[in-house]
């Protein structure tokens, strides 16, 4: 990533034509380089500065066009107005996350800069001895994309999505470099957050309500939602003894006409009495404690309906675009007024969280009206201030993976990580996995990633459940009335509906990052919890061939230890291994596997509740004692009832649960022990065994 002489060029697309600026000078700085460019006709100046900061390169770019006092001026075009081209050392491998839609990104792989797709907004590269992370920035006015060209150069495409700009200077790119990929990505995004004055994920809060199981109406009803249907679904959870703690009423509840919002009240034909009575009675008769609603960032997809009741009530808080769309105003003070009026009404009717969709449509709403940086920053400030005031910050950001959204949210912690789960799409699982897995590498540096809902009654239900178990995000489903299968959900939750959530977002194993081909290789996702690791493997290929992965504990990023017990969830078997000792995992088409890595520290290794995917999550504490010369004791606090398992080569003499001797219930398979804990809730287990 070292920038050499004559390695930079700059081209401008102006209202009156395109111009390539001529290089004027290269100034060597103590910690970097400054490239100056100019054009005499039209009169324009450009600058690109590279500044070294430890293992980081910070790249700023600026343009200034001469302005006449009263004559027509030549300003930047709205579309792709600034292109900076960099000639850099060729990588051995790339993994680019590019916007295939305005609001979502997906991965692309290759081994040259020319393989970087248009609209790339996160890029990982591999060299002989180290790795790099390239982060194109969204600034006060402009945003940057990366793109390769036919000459194997890397281009920075800088735009504000509006014409008439004659001057800007902003940080357009952050590059980090080091010997381990994941720390390199983390360091780069920490710097990006510092520049944008927003917190990284460590400074954001995961909403407590999303620690529990939820349900969303979207794939159950789509827009054909009614009060009666919501009540029926809530009753189903009670009838099936499913501890659902929150529900989300997705699109379809709003009062809309011609794709625009005409009233802030729920649609009267679908919810004749509003929400207040329904939400109160659902909370009184079920385990559901939180009820939320969906809406778009513009109110609805087409904004607010001109001349409607909503438009009149909120007139002073709305922005009218040149193409006559009415939107919640991007200026924070005015936008705050709109969201306050709407959210106060919803809160009074029993709504206590929101999912805000279509966020990356901002560039389409404000195109040729306002620069994207300013519009995005103000719009998110207004929304999040009111969500904090009325919804306790319980907010799911959605359709918002464009950099101008990602880099402008001031406090919210939860963000959707992929395109929708689509039940009818036969190839949907593969694409769903590719997006979520590789997006998480960069997206999880700022947000807790939401891997979307799924159906428990679906041919891919178990695979989807396993993905959610390892994801580290919220878990919610969207089955139609009468179709929820509790047995699919049970390995994901405790008896009170709390999910066994992992410590971070699931990340692909290092050997999956570069040049990944789902038709020739298993995808391995890893995560950690309670000082243990998990690896979930998936065959995503579209042929009937078998793929083998040589898996080891070192593949799990953040897992410490040198000796491990490895538990195979689906076979119930286990084996021991050293940190870098590999074991083959072979999967057929559509296959999946789960391995849990438990560091061996003493003569007993608790596995936890093995009727749950992430069994070690259930271990609240483990304590070893030596009360006598020949006898030892292991005391375990377990978070809930279920099938508890542990491994030992020592002789187990007694096991007590809540001081009750249950030794006669203990099952043994060689060195693997199991006991069924019929009591629900937190309890204490004491295992007495002979010293070896």
BANU-130982 format. One record per residue: residue in one letter; x, y, z of N, C-alpha, C in turn. Coordinates in steps of 0.1 Angstrom, whole numbers, plus 5000, padded with zeros to 4 digits. Example, Ala and Ser with C-alpha at 12.3 -4.5 7.8 and 13.67 -1.06 7.14 Angstrom:
2
A513249435078512349555078513249675078;S512849785071513749895071512950005079;
//
This chain:
692
X500849885000500050005000500950135000;X502250114998503050234998502850314985;X502650444986502250524975503550574968;X503750544956504950584949504750714941;X505850774935505750894927504850864914;X504150964910503350954898502350844899;X501850804911500950694913499550744914;X499250874913497950934916497551024904;X496251004900495751104890494351144894;X493851254888492551304892491751344880;X490551304879489651344868488351394873;X487851504867486551564871485551564860;X484351534864483151544855482451674859;X482451764850481851894853480551914845;X479752014848478552044841478752074826;X479952114823480252154809481352064803;X481451944808482451844803483351784813;X484151694808485051614816486551664814;X487251674825488651724825489551634833;X490751594828491751534836492751634841;X492851654854493751754859495251714857;X496051814854497451794852498151794865;X499151704867499951714880500851834880;X500851904891501652024893502852004902;X502651934913503751904922503451794931;X504551734936504451634946505351684958;X504751704969505451754981505651644991;X506851614994507151515004506951565018;X506151505026505851545040506551455049;X506651495062507351415072506651275074;X505351275073504651155074503751125062;X504051165050503251135039503651215027;X502651235017502851305005501651375001;X501851494994500751574989500851594974;X499851554967499851564952498951684949;X499451774941498651894936498451884921;X497151914917496751914903496052044900;X496052074886495252184882494852174867;X493952264864493552284850493352424848;X493752484836493552624833492252654827;X491752564819490552584812489752454811;X488752434819488252524829489252534841;X489152644848490052674860489652584872;X490552494875490252394886491552354893;X491452334906492552284913492152154921;X493052064923492751944930493951904939;X493751834949494751784958494451654964;X495451574966495251444972496451424982;X496151404995497151395005497151265012;X498251195013498451075020499251095033;X498651065044499251085057499350955064;X500650925068500850795076500650815090;X499950725097499750735111499850595117;X501050555122501350425127501050325115;X500150235116499950135106498650175097;X498450305097497350355089497750455079;X497050455067497150565058495850645057;X495850775059494650855058494750935045;X493750925037493850995024492751095023;X493151225021492151325019492251375005;X491151425000491051484986490251604987;X490651694978489951824977489851874963;X488851954959488652014946488152154948;X488652254940488152384940488052434926;X486852474922486652534909486452684910;X487052754901486952894900485552944898;X485153044906483753084905483753234901;X482953264890482753404886481653464894;X481753604896480853664905479353664900;X479153674886477853674882477553594869;X478653544863478453464851478153324854;X477753244844477453104847478753034851;X478652954861479852884866479852734862;X481052674862481152534858481452454871;X480352384876480452314888480552164886;X480652084896480751944895479351884891;X479451774883478251704879477651634891;X476451594891475851514902476351364901;X476551314890476851174888478351154887;X478951084897480351044896481351164893;X481251274900482051394896483551384898;X484051304907485451304910485951164910;X487051144902487651004902489151024905;X489650964916491050964919491550824916;X492650804908493150674905494450654912;X494650534918495850504925496450384919;X497750394917498550274912499250214924;X498850094928499350034941499849904938;X500649854947501149714946499949614945;X500149524936499049424933498949324945;X497649304950497449204961497449064956;X497648964965497448824962496048784962;X495248854970493748824971493048944975;X491748954971490849064976489549004980;X488949064990487549044993486849174994;X485949204985485249334984483849314988;X483349414995481849414998481349534990;X480549504980480049614971478549624972;X477949744970476549764970475949714957;X475349594958474649534947473249604946;X472749654957471549744958471949864966;X471149964965471450094972471550064987;X470949964992470849955007471549825012;X472049735003472749615007474049595000;X474949525007476249485000476449335001;X477249284992477549144991479049124987;X479649004988481048994986481448964971;X482649004968483248964955484748924958;X485248834951486648784953487448794941;X488748804943489648804931491148814936;X492048854927493448864930494148984923;X493349084919493849204913492949314916;X493449444915492649554917491449564907;X491649504895490649514885489449424889;X489549344899488449264903487549334914;X487949454918487149534927485949584920;X484649544924483449594917483149734919;X482349794910481849924912481049934925;X481050044932480350074944480849984956;X482149954956482649884967482849984979;X482349934991482550025003483249965014;X483849845012484749785022485549685014;X486849685017487749605009488849545018;X489049415017490149355024491149295013;X492449315016493449265006494449185013;X495049085006496048995011497349015004;X498449035011499749035005500548915010;X501848915006502648795010502748775025;X502948885032503148875047502148945055;X501249025049500349095057499049125050;X498149195056496849225051496549375051;X495549415044495149555044493649565044;X493149675049491749705049491549845044;X490749855033490449985027489050025030;X488850145036487550195040487250325033;X486450325022486050455016485050525025;X485350655027484650735037483350805032;X482450835041481350925039481651045048;X481651165042482051285049480951385051;X481351515053480351615056479551645043;X480151635031479451655019479351535010;X480551475008480651364998480851225004;X480651124996480950995000481850934989;X482550824992483550764983483250614981;X483350564969483350424965484650384960;X484950254961486150204954485750124942;X486650124932486350044920487650014913;X487849894908489049864900488849904885;X489949914878489849944863490649844856;X490549854842491149754834492649754834;X493249864839494649874841495149824854;X494249754862494549694875495049804885;X494349924884494450034893493250034902;X493350104913492250124922491750264921;X490450284918489850414917488950454929;X489050574932488150634943487150724935;X485850684936484750754930484050834941;X484150974940483751064951482551134946;X481451134953480151204949479351254961;X478651364958477751414968476251384964;X476051324952474751294947473951424944;X474651534942473951654938474851744930;X474351804920475151894912475352034918;X476252114912476452254917477552264927;X478152164931479252174941480452224934;X481152324940482352374934483552364943;X483352314955484552304965484252204976;X485252124979485152034990486551984994;X486751945006488051885010487651795022;X487851665020487451565031488351445031;X488351375042488951245042488151145034;X488751085024488050995015488350855016;X489450825023489850685024490750665036;X490450555044491250505055491850365051;X493150345052493750215050494450175062;X494250055066495049995078495749875073;X496849835080497749735075498349655087;X498549525086499049445097499149305093;X499649225103499849075100498648985102;X497649035109496448965112495249035107;X494348975099493349045092492349105101;X491749035111490649095119491149205127;X492349205134492749325140493049445131;X493449415119493649525109492249585105;X491249505104489949565101489449645112;X489649595124489149665136489849805138;X491149805136491949925137491550025127;X491249985114490850075104489450135107;X488550055112487250115115487250195127;X488050165137488150255148488650395144;X489550405134489950535129488850605121;X488150525113487050585106485950635115;X485650565126484750615136485250745143;X486550745146487150865152486950985142;X487250965130487151075120485651125119;X484751035119483351065118482651105131;X483351105142482851135155481651055159;X481750925156480650835161481350715169;X480550655177481150545185481350415177;X482350345179482450205174481450115182;X481449985179480449905185480649895201;X481949905205482149905219481550015227;X481150125220480550235226479050245224;X478450135218477050125215476350025224;X475050035226474349955235473449855227;X473549725231472649625226471349625234;X470249655227468949675235468649545242;X468249555255467949445263466849355258;X465849415252464649345247465049235236;X466149265229466549175218467449065223;X467549055236468248935242467148815243;X465948845239464848745239464348715226;X463648605225463048555212461948655207;X461848675194460848765188460248705176;X459148765171458448735159458148855151;X458148845138457848955129456748915119;X455949005116454748975108455048965093;X456249005088456449025074456148905066;X456948795067456748675059455448595063;X454848635074453548575077452348635069;X452348765069451248835063451548935052;X452848965050453349075041452449195045;X451949265035451149385039449749365043;X449349235042447949205046447849175061;X448249265069448149245083446949315089;X446349255099445149305106445249285121;X444449355129444449335143444149185146;X443149125140442748995142443848895140;X444548915129445748825127446848835137;X447148955142448148975152447648905165;X446448915168445848855180445948705179;X445648645167445648505166447048455167;X448048525161449448475162449948485177;X449548585184449948595198449348485206;X448048445203447448335210448148205207;X448548185195449248065191450548045200;X451248155203452448135211452048085225;X450948135231450448085244450047945243;X449247905233448847775231449947675230;X451047715223452147625221453247645232;X452947725242453947745253455247795247;X455247885238456447945232456748085239;X457848095246458148225253458548335244;X457748375235458048495226457948615235;X458948705234458948825243458648955235;X458848945222458549075215457949035201;X457149125196456649105182456749235175;X456949225162457049345153455949335142;X455149445142454149455131454849535119;X455149455109455849505098454949585088;X455349605076454649685066453149635065;X452249735063450849695061449949765071;X450449815083449649875093449450015091;X450250085082450150225081449050275072;X448650395074447650465065448350525053;X448250455042449050495030448150505018;X448550585008447850594995448850634985;X448950574974449850604963451350594969;X451550494977452950474983453450594992;X452450664997452850775006451950775019;X452450825030451750825043450750945043;X449450915046448451025047447951045061;X448350955071447950985085448950915093;X449150965105450050905115449450795123;X448150785122447350685129447450545121;X447250435128447150305121445950305111;X446050225100444950215091443750165098;X442650245097441450215104440750085100;X440750055087440149925083440749805089;X442149815091442849695097442949705112;X442949825118443049835132442049945136;X440749895137439649995139439750075151;X440350025162440450095175441850135178;X442750145167444150175169444850055176;X445950085183446749985189446549975204;X446050075211446150075225445549955232;X444249925228443549815235444249675231;X444649665219445249535214446549515221;X447449615222448749595228448649565243;X447649635249447449615264447049465266;X446049425259445449285261446449175257;X447249195247448349105244449349085255;X449749205260450749195271450149125284;X448849145286448249085298448048935297;X447848885284447548745283448648655277;X449748715274450848635268452148665275;X453248605270454648635275455148755268;X454448815258454948925250455049045258;X456149115258456349235266456649355258;X457149335246457449455237456749435224;X456149545219455449545206455949665198;X456349635186456949745178456249755164;X456649855157456149875143457249905134;X457049875121457849905110457450035103;X458450115098458050225089459350255081;X459150335071460350375062460950505067;X462150525063462850645068462150775063;X461450765052460750875046459250885051;X458950805062457650795067457050665060;X456850675047456650555039457450565026;X457450465017458350465006458350594998;X457150644996457050774988456950894997;X457350885009457251005018455851025024;X455551155026454251195031453351245020;X452151205020451251245009450851395009;X451251464998450951614998449451635000;X449051735008447651765010446951685020;X447651585025446951485035446951545049;X446251475057446151505072447551515078;X448351405075449751405080450551525075;X450451555062451151665057450751805064;X449551815066449051945073449551945087;X449351835094449751835108451251865110;X452051815101453551815102454151915093;X453452005087453952095076455252155080;X455452205092456652285095457852185097;X457652055097458751965100459151885087;X458551925076458751845063459651925053;X460251845045461151905034460451865021;X460351965012459751934999460851934989;X461051824982462151814972461651874959;X462651884950462351954937461351874929;X461251734931460251654924459051634933;X458851724943457651744950457351624960;X458351564965458151464975458251534989;X457451494998457451555012458151445021;X459151495028459951405036460151455050;X460251375060460751425073462051505071;X462051625076463151715073464551665077;X465551685069466851635073467551725083;X467051845084467651935095467251885108;X468151855117467751785130466651845138;X466651975139465652045147464252025141;X464152035128462852015121462451865121;X463451785117463151635117462651585130;X463351635141462951595155461451625157;X460951735152459551765154458651665148;X458951615136458151515129458151385137;X459351335140459451205147458851215161;X458951325168458451335181456851325181;X456251395171454851385170454351245167;X455051175158454551035155454850935166;X456050945171456450845181455750865194;X455350985198454551015210453150945208;X452550965196451350895194451450745195;X452450685189452650545189452850495203;X453650565211454050525224452750525233;X451950625231450650625239449750515235;X449950445224449150335220449850205223;X450950205230451550075235452650035226;X453150115217454350075209455650115216;X456550025217457750065224459050035217;X458950005204460249995196459850005181;X460850035173460550065159461649995150;X461249955138462249915128462150015117;X463250075113463150185104463850145091;X463150125080463550065068463850175057;X464450125046464750215035465650325038;X466550315047467450425051468350465040;X468850375032469850415022469150465009;X467850485010467150564999467350715000;X468050755011468250905013468850965000;X469850894994470450954983469450974971;X468450884970467450894960466451004963;X466151024976465251124980465851264978;X467051284982467651414982468551444970;X468651354961469451374949469151504942;X470151584939469951714933469251814942;X469151784955468551874964469551914975;X470151814981471151844992472251744991;X473451784995474551684995474251575005;X474751455001474351335009474851335023;X476051385025476651385039475851465048;X475451585044474651665053473251615056;X472651565045471251505046471251385055;X472251295054472251175062472551205077;X473551285079473851325093472651375101;X472051475095470951545101469751445103;X469451365093468251275094468451175105;X469651115106469851015116469851085130;X470351195131470351265145468951285149;X468051335141466651355144465951225148;X466151125140465450995143465950935156;X467250935158467750865170467450945183;X467451075182467051155194465651115199;X464751105189463351075193463150935197;X463850845190463850695194464350675208;X465350755212465850745225464850805235;X464150905231463150975240461950885243;X461350825232460050765233460150605233;X461250555227461350415225462550355233;X463150435241464250385250465450335241;X465550395229466550355220466450215213;X465250155215464950025209464650045194;X465650035186465550065172466349965163;X465649905153466349825143466549905131;X467849935127468150005114468049895103;X467449935092467249835081467349905068;X467849825058468049875044468950005045;X470049995053470850105056472350075056;X472849995047474249965047475050055038;X474550155032475350255025476150335035;X477350375031478350435041477750565047;X476950645040476450765045475450735057;X474850615058474050575069474950515080;X475750425076476650355086477450445094;X477950555087478950645094478250765100;X476950765101476250885106475250865117;X475150735122474250715133474950745146;X474350825154475050875166475050775178;X474050695180474050605192473450465189;X472550445180471850315179472850205176;X472450085181473449975181473149855172;X471849855167471449735160471149765145;X471749685136471549715122471449585114;X470549575104470349465096471649445087;X471949315085473249285080473149225066;X471949215060471849145047470449185041;X470349145029469049145022468049055029;X466749055025465748985032465848835031;X465448765041465148625040463948605031;X464048525021462948515011462548365011;X461448325018461048185019460948105006;X460448174996460148104983461348094974;X462548154978463748154969464548024972;X464547934962465247804964466747824967;X467347934961468747954963468948064974;X467948094981467948204991468948185002;X469148065007469948035018471448075015;X471848025003473248054999473548204998;X472648284992472948424991472848495005;X471848445012471748495026472948475034;X473548365033474848335040476048415035;X476148425022477248505016477248645021;X476048705020475948845024476148865039;X475448795047475648805062477048775067;X477648675062478948625067480048735064;X480048775051481148865048480849015051;X479649055051479249185056479649205071;X479449095078479749105093481149145096;X482149105087483549135090483749285092;X483049375084483249515085482049585093;X480849535090479649595096479649585111;X480149465116480149445131481149525138;X482049605131482949695138482249815144;X481049845139480249955144478949905151;X478349805145476949765149476849615154;X475849585162475449455164474649415152;X474949305146474449265133473149185134;X472149225127470849155127470849075114;X470748935115470848845104469448815098;X468448885102467048885097466348765103;X465048755100464148655104464248525096;X463448425100463348305092462048235095;X461748125088460648045090461047915097;X460347875108460647745114459947635107;X458947665098458347565089458947595075;X460147535073460847555060461847445058;X462147415046463047305043464447345049;X464747465050466047515055465947555070;X464947525077464647575090465847545100;X466347425100467447395109468747465106;X469047475093470147545089470047695093;X468847755091468647895094468747905110;X468247815117468347825132469747825136;X470547735131471947725134472747845131;X472447905120473048035116472748145127;X471448145131471048255141471748225154;X471948095157472548055170473948115171;X474748105160476148145160476248295156;X475148365151475248495146475748605155;X475348595168475648695178474548805178;X473548795170472548895169471148855174;X470148935172468748895177468248775169;X467348705175466748585169465248605168;X464648605156463248615155462748545142;X461548505142461048425131459748485126;X459148435115458048505109457048405103;X456848295109455948195104454448245104;X453748195095452248225094451548165105;X450248195107449448155118449347995117;X449647935129449547795131450747715126;X451747785121452847705114454147705122;X454247775134455447785141455747645148;X457047595146457447475151458447495163;X457947475175458647505187459947425188;X459947305182461147215183462347285176;X462147365166463247435159463747545167;X462947605176463347715184464047675197;X463647565202464147525215465647525217;X466447475207467947485209468547625209;X467647725207468147865206467847945219;X466947895227466447975238466447895251;X466447975262466047915276464547915277;X464147865288462747855291461947985292;X462648095295462048225296462148305283;X462648235273462648305260464048375257;X464948375267466148445265467048365255;X467648425246468448355236469848335241;X470548235236471848205240472848275230;X472848405232473548495222475048495225;X475748485214477248475214477848615216;X479148625218479748745223480048855212;X480148815200480348905189479548855177;X479748925166479148875153479948755148;X479248665142479948545136480748595125;X482048545124482948575113483448455106;X483648475093484148365085485548325090;X485848195090487248155093488248215083;X489448245087490448315079490548255065;X490548115064490748055051489548075041;X488448135046487248165038487248305032;X488148395037487948535033488348565019;X489448505014489948545001489648434991;X489248474979489048374968488048264972;X487048294980486048194984485148154973;X484948024971484047974961483047874967;X481747914969480847824976480547694968;X481047684956480847564948481947464950;X482947504958484147414960484647414974;X483947484983484447494997483347515007;X483447455019482447485029482747625035;X481647685039481747815046481847785061;X482847835068482947815083482747945090;X481847955099481548075107481948045121;X482648135128483048115142482648225151;X482548185164482148285174482648235187;X482548315198483048285211481948315222;X482048245233481148275244481748205257;X481848275268482348215280483648145279;X484548215271485948155269485948025261;X484847995254484847875246484547925231;X484747835222484547875208483547785201;X482947835190482047755182482447775167;X482247665160482447675145481247605139;X480547675131479347625123479747615108;X479647505102480047485088478847455079;X478947505067477847495058478347465044;X477647365038477947335023476947415015;X477447515008476547605000476547574985;X477247464982477347434968476047394961;X475947404948474747374940474847244933;X475947164936476147034930476146934942;X476246804938476146694948477546654954;X478546734951479946694956480046714971;X481046644977481346664991482546754992;X482446845002483546935006484146895019;X485446895021486046865034486846995039;X486647025051487347135058488147075069;X489447115069490347075080490247185091;X489447155101489147245112490047235124;X490347355129491147355142490647465151;X491047465163490647565173491247705169;X492347705163492947835159492147905149;X491147835142490347905133489347995139;X489047985152488148065160488848185165;X488548305159489148425163488748465177;X489748495185489548535199489548425209;X489648305204489648185214491048165219;X491148155232492448135238492547995243;X493747945245493947805250494847725241;X495347615246496247525238495747385237;X494847345247494247205246492747225247;X492047145239490647165238489847025238;X488647035243487746925241486846975230;X486646895219485746935208484446855208;X483346925210482046855210481346875197;X480946765191480146755179478746755182;X478046875180476646885185475746785179;X475746765166474746675159475046525161;X476246485164476546345167476546315182;X476746425190476846405204478246345208;X479146335200480546275203481546385206;X482646355211483646455214485046395212;X486046475211487446435210488346545215;X489646515218490546615223491446655212;X491946785212492946825202493746945208;X494846965201495747085204495247195196;X495747315198495247435192495347435177;X496447385171496547385157496347245151;X495947155158495647025154494347015146;X494346975134493146975125492346845125;X491146855123490246735122489346765109;X489246665100488446685088486946685091;X486246785085484746785086484246785071;X483546675068483146655054481546675053;X481146755044479746785043479246755028;X478046705027477446685014476546805011;X476046814999475246924995474046955005;X473947075009472947115019473347075033;X474547025035474946975049475347095058;X475447065071475947155081476447085093;X477247145100477847085112478147195122;X478247155135478547245146479647175155;X480747245157481747205166481947305177;X481947265190482247355201483647325207;X484447425209485747415214485847465228;X486147365237486147395252487547375257;X488147485261489547475267489547375279;X490547285279490747195290491647255300;X491047275312491847345323491947255335;X491047155336491047075348490646935345;X490346855355490046715352488546695347;X487746795349486346795344486246915335;X485646885323485346995313483847005311;X483147095317481747115315481447155301;X480447095295480047135281478847225282;X477947205292476747285294475547215290;X474547285286473247225282473347185267;X473547055265473747005251472546985243;X471347025248470147035240470047175234;X471047255236471147395230472347395221;X472247465210473347475201474647535208;X474447645214475647715221475647675236;X475947545238475747485252476547565262;X477747605259478547665270478047805274;X477147865266476547985271475747965284;X475347845287474547815299475347805311;X476647805310477547795322477747935328;X477147965339477248085346478548095353;X478947985360480247985367480647835369;X482047825370482547685372483647705382;X483547635393484547645405485047505409;X486347485411486947365415487347375429;X487147275437487547265451488247135454;X489047125464489647005469489446995484;X488246945487487846935502488646825509;X489146725502489946615509491046575501;X491846475506493046425499492646345487;X491546265488491246175477490046225469;X489346325473488146375466488246515462;X487646545450487646675445486146715442;X485946835440484546885437484546995427;X483646975417483447085407482047135409;X481947265412480647335414480347415401;X479147395396478747465383477347535386;X477247655382475947725382475547725368;X474347665366473847645352472547745351;X472347805340471347905338469947855337;X469747725333468447675331468447525332;X467247465331467147315331467447265317;X467547135315467747075302468746955304;X469346915293470246805293471646865295;X472246835307473546895311474646785308;X475746825302476746725299478146775304;X479046685307480446715310481346595306;X482546625305483546525301484646515312;X484946385316486046365325486546225324;X487846205327488446065327488546025342;X488146115351488146075365486945995369;X487045925380485845845385484945945392;X483645955388482646035394481945955404;X481946005417481345935427479945985430;X479646115429478346165432478046295424;X476846315422476446445415475146495423;X475246625427474146685434473546805426;X472246815425471646925419470746995429;X471047125432470347195443470447105456;X471647045459471846965471471046835471;X470446795460469746675459470646575452;X470846455458471646355452470946295440;X471446315428470846265416471846165409;X472646105416473646015410473045905402;X471945855406471245745399470745785386;X470645915383470145965370471245985360;X472445975365473646015357473845905346;X473945955333474145865322475645875318;X476245765314477645765310477845705296;X478645775288479045725275480545735275;X481345635279482745635280483045755290;X483745865285484145975294483146085293;X482046065287481046175285479846145294;X479446235302478346215312477146315309;X475946265311474746345309473846335321;X473046435323471946435333470846525329;X469646485330468546565327468046645339;X468146775337467646875348466246905345;X465346845353463946865350463447005355;X464047055365463647185371464147295362;X463247395360463547505352464347615360;X465047695353465647815359467047785364;X467647885370469047875375469247775386;X470247695385470447595396471947555397;X472247495409473647465412473847315411;X474947275404475347135403476747115410;X476847005417478046975424478446835419;X479646825413480146695409481346655418;X481146535425482246485433483046375426;X484346385425485046285418486446265425;X487046145422488246105428489446175421;X490346225429491546285424492446185416;X493046225405493846135397495246185397;
//
